[in-house]
């Protein structure tokens, strides 16, 4: 079998710049449009954020964000922890998707340990509009579905569209209260029914 190479193709294979690619009508071949398909500053990028925010509001559930307040002079220099940190009394409602998990309270020589981890997915732009900044690690989340309290231990940027962040993932552990948590018990049981006093 003999491979026939046209003179134009030979010039392209050998790197001859004098013989460019040509269209069927003989004109030089050129790209249509630009290589950059989307402008990062274009307002149509917000369409993805609005769609994702609406999808989370329709299919997700609300959570309440209690921001942690730690000052420099409250940090223990040996253990590098703020034992008397305070949580905000005014929660901010955020919308997210998550799958509730069963409780796994393990008992060891130190008592009851709750190693549960939960992943919450939120719309990044919506969180920035509500809080003004990404959620702080160490802050507390309250899920009204099962009335559980969680503390944020890790913050990841989740899904990306074009040149922007679409979602943020919060990895949380079950909140364990101690004697220096702050003002009042935040995890004490709440009644399932409201009792009206007659």
Secondary structure per residue as TSV (DSSP state, phi and psi in degrees):
chain	resnum	aa	ss	phi	psi
A	1	X	-	360.0	128.0
A	2	X	-	-103.8	130.6
A	3	X	-	-91.3	118.9
A	4	X	-	-93.3	125.9
A	5	X	-	-112.7	124.1
A	6	X	-	-72.9	155.2
A	7	X	H	-60.1	-36.6
A	8	X	H	-64.3	-41.0
A	9	X	H	-67.7	-36.0
A	10	X	H	-63.9	-39.4
A	11	X	H	-65.4	-37.1
A	12	X	H	-69.1	-42.1
A	13	X	H	-65.0	-35.5
A	14	X	T	-85.7	-3.4
A	15	X	T	83.3	23.5
A	16	X	-	-77.0	117.2
A	17	X	T	-79.2	-10.1
A	18	X	T	-78.6	-13.1
A	19	X	S	-117.6	80.9
A	20	X	-	-76.5	170.2
A	21	X	-	-66.7	144.9
A	22	X	B	-129.8	151.1
A	23	X	-	-74.8	175.8
A	24	X	T	-63.7	-28.4
A	25	X	T	-87.4	2.6
A	26	X	S	96.4	-8.0
A	27	X	S	-76.8	153.3
A	28	X	B	-62.7	141.0
A	29	X	-	-76.7	136.7
A	30	X	-	-141.2	154.1
A	31	X	-	-72.1	144.1
A	32	X	S	-96.1	129.2
A	33	X	S	80.6	-165.2
A	34	X	-	-112.5	161.8
A	35	X	S	-68.5	-36.5
A	36	X	-	-81.5	108.0
A	37	X	-	-80.4	-34.9
A	38	X	S	-122.7	135.4
A	39	X	-	-84.6	125.1
A	40	X	T	-62.8	-22.9
A	41	X	T	-92.5	3.3
A	42	X	-	-71.8	140.5
A	43	X	G	-72.8	-16.7
A	44	X	G	-68.9	-14.2
A	45	X	G	-62.7	-30.3
A	46	X	H	-64.7	-16.4
A	47	X	H	-60.8	-40.4
A	48	X	H	-63.0	-42.9
A	49	X	H	-65.5	-43.1
A	50	X	H	-65.4	-39.4
A	51	X	H	-65.0	-44.6
A	52	X	H	-67.3	-39.7
A	53	X	H	-63.1	-42.3
A	54	X	H	-68.3	-37.9
A	55	X	H	-63.9	-39.1
A	56	X	H	-69.0	-39.2
A	57	X	H	-66.0	-35.6
A	58	X	H	-75.6	-41.1
A	59	X	H	-106.7	-4.8
A	60	X	S	-101.9	-158.2
A	61	X	E	-143.9	158.0
A	62	X	E	-78.9	149.4
A	63	X	E	-132.6	159.6
A	64	X	E	-114.7	127.7
A	65	X	E	-102.2	119.8
A	66	X	E	-108.1	110.0
A	67	X	-	-75.2	140.9
A	68	X	E	-86.3	144.0
A	69	X	E	-122.0	115.5
A	70	X	-	-130.0	128.4
A	71	X	-	-102.7	159.3
A	72	X	G	-61.3	-38.2
A	73	X	G	-76.4	-3.0
A	74	X	G	-94.7	-4.3
A	75	X	S	-85.5	129.3
A	76	X	-	-69.9	125.2
A	77	X	T	-70.8	-21.5
A	78	X	T	-87.4	-52.5
A	79	X	T	-89.6	-8.9
A	80	X	-	53.5	48.2
A	81	X	-	-139.6	154.1
A	82	X	-	-103.9	97.8
A	83	X	T	-73.2	-27.5
A	84	X	T	-108.4	43.8
A	85	X	-	-71.0	154.9
A	86	X	E	-115.3	148.8
A	87	X	E	-111.1	146.0
A	88	X	-	-62.0	142.4
A	89	X	S	-84.6	-13.7
A	90	X	S	-108.9	103.3
A	91	X	-	-75.1	155.8
A	92	X	E	-112.8	128.2
A	93	X	E	-82.1	126.6
A	94	X	E	-122.1	160.3
A	95	X	E	-114.0	138.2
A	96	X	E	-152.8	173.0
A	97	X	B	-119.7	138.6
A	98	X	-	-160.9	160.0
A	99	X	-	-111.3	114.3
A	100	X	-	-60.7	143.7
A	101	X	-	-116.6	153.9
A	102	X	-	-70.1	151.5
A	103	X	-	-70.8	139.3
A	104	X	-	-129.2	68.5
A	105	X	E	-78.4	106.7
A	106	X	E	-91.3	144.1
A	107	X	E	-109.4	125.5
A	108	X	E	-130.9	-166.5
A	109	X	T	-68.1	-15.8
A	110	X	T	-97.6	0.1
A	111	X	E	115.0	-156.2
A	112	X	E	-82.4	130.4
A	113	X	E	-120.9	139.7
A	114	X	E	-118.2	91.0
A	115	X	-	-85.6	15.3
A	116	X	-	-61.4	141.2
A	117	X	E	-126.2	141.1
A	118	X	E	-132.4	143.2
A	119	X	E	-113.1	122.2
A	120	X	E	-106.4	133.2
A	121	X	E	-112.2	125.5
A	122	X	E	-128.0	157.6
A	123	X	E	-76.5	126.2
A	124	X	H	-65.4	-45.7
A	125	X	H	-64.9	-37.6
A	126	X	H	-65.6	-39.0
A	127	X	H	-65.4	-41.7
A	128	X	H	-65.1	-35.5
A	129	X	H	-68.9	-35.7
A	130	X	H	-78.4	-42.6
A	131	X	H	-98.8	-29.6
A	132	X	S	90.1	-8.6
A	133	X	S	-160.0	164.9
A	134	X	-	-64.8	154.0
A	135	X	-	-59.1	141.7
A	136	X	-	-82.2	139.5
A	137	X	T	-70.0	132.8
A	138	X	T	103.3	-13.0
A	139	X	-	-74.1	163.9
A	140	X	E	-109.6	141.6
A	141	X	E	-116.7	140.1
A	142	X	E	-117.9	125.4
A	143	X	E	-103.0	113.4
A	144	X	T	-71.4	-15.1
A	145	X	T	-60.4	-52.4
A	146	X	T	-113.6	8.2
A	147	X	T	53.8	55.5
A	148	X	E	-115.2	152.1
A	149	X	E	-113.0	136.3
A	150	X	E	-130.9	152.3
A	151	X	E	-117.9	136.8
A	152	X	E	-76.8	124.6
A	153	X	E	-113.5	-18.2
A	154	X	E	-153.3	146.4
A	155	X	E	-130.4	120.5
A	156	X	E	-121.5	149.1
A	157	X	E	-87.6	126.2
A	158	X	-	-90.5	-92.8
A	159	X	-	-97.3	143.7
A	160	X	E	-118.9	142.9
A	161	X	E	-129.3	125.2
A	162	X	T	54.6	-115.0
A	163	X	T	-110.1	19.3
A	164	X	E	-131.4	162.0
A	165	X	E	-85.7	131.9
A	166	X	-	-99.4	-41.9
A	167	X	E	-131.1	156.4
A	168	X	E	-124.1	137.9
A	169	X	E	-109.4	130.6
A	170	X	E	-111.0	118.6
A	171	X	E	-93.7	122.7
A	172	X	E	-126.0	153.2
A	173	X	E	-116.6	157.9
A	174	X	E	-62.0	134.1
A	175	X	-	-73.7	124.5
A	176	X	-	-111.7	120.7
A	177	X	-	-84.2	145.0
A	178	X	-	-129.9	-175.6
A	179	X	T	-73.6	-15.3
A	180	X	T	-114.9	28.4
A	181	X	S	-64.1	-39.7
A	182	X	S	153.6	-153.7
A	183	X	S	-84.7	112.1
A	184	X	S	87.3	160.8
A	185	X	-	-83.1	121.6
A	186	X	S	-94.0	-18.8
A	187	X	S	-108.7	12.0
A	188	X	S	-68.4	150.7
A	189	X	-	-63.1	140.1
A	190	X	-	-107.4	145.1
A	191	X	-	-67.1	146.4
A	192	X	S	-71.5	-31.2
A	193	X	S	-120.3	144.7
A	194	X	-	-81.5	129.9
A	195	X	-	-100.9	122.8
A	196	X	-	-92.0	128.8
A	197	X	-	-89.2	123.6
A	198	X	-	-97.9	360.0
